[in-house]
């Protein structure tokens, strides 16, 4: 039986981390953006904060850690791949939005409901940047025509 390479395991962990992270982050954003229209906005904020801390952050840490470890296996190879820089740019925007949405969830949890304003647009940005990162990640593996 042939064992898979370390790089393959790291890639699998990276993809799993991304699925958990982005799914949880979009859930947090949905909860926060709808909190002002609920009877107990701070309770919804508390739930959003809990999802962020218990699901989104661990998913992010798995994604980030396995991604960094995978790059560490061949840093010069990644440094010369143009698609990687584009993918990384999208990922960095999502990381910033992760922190912004998490901070908004914390504020809503604390009763500052006005912090929910605009989180729905941040969720759209997360989705679009994630789509961009996915596009560049899979485009590198497609056969080239001609």
Secondary structure as the mmCIF struct_conf table of DSSP 4:
data_model
#
loop_
_struct_conf.conf_type_id
_struct_conf.id
_struct_conf.beg_label_comp_id
_struct_conf.beg_label_asym_id
_struct_conf.beg_label_seq_id
_struct_conf.end_label_comp_id
_struct_conf.end_label_asym_id
_struct_conf.end_label_seq_id
HELX_LH_PP_P HELX_LH_PP_P1 UNK A 2 UNK A 5
HELX_RH_AL_P HELX_RH_AL_P1 UNK A 6 UNK A 35
TURN_TY1_P TURN_TY1_P1 UNK A 36 UNK A 37
BEND BEND1 UNK A 38 UNK A 38
TURN_TY1_P TURN_TY1_P2 UNK A 39 UNK A 40
HELX_RH_AL_P HELX_RH_AL_P2 UNK A 41 UNK A 51
HELX_RH_PI_P HELX_RH_PI_P1 UNK A 52 UNK A 56
HELX_RH_AL_P HELX_RH_AL_P3 UNK A 57 UNK A 73
BEND BEND2 UNK A 74 UNK A 74
HELX_RH_AL_P HELX_RH_AL_P4 UNK A 75 UNK A 79
TURN_TY1_P TURN_TY1_P3 UNK A 80 UNK A 80
HELX_RH_AL_P HELX_RH_AL_P5 UNK A 82 UNK A 109
TURN_TY1_P TURN_TY1_P4 UNK A 110 UNK A 111
HELX_RH_3T_P HELX_RH_3T_P1 UNK A 113 UNK A 116
TURN_TY1_P TURN_TY1_P5 UNK A 117 UNK A 118
HELX_RH_AL_P HELX_RH_AL_P6 UNK A 119 UNK A 139
TURN_TY1_P TURN_TY1_P6 UNK A 140 UNK A 141
BEND BEND3 UNK A 142 UNK A 142
HELX_LH_PP_P HELX_LH_PP_P2 UNK A 143 UNK A 145
#
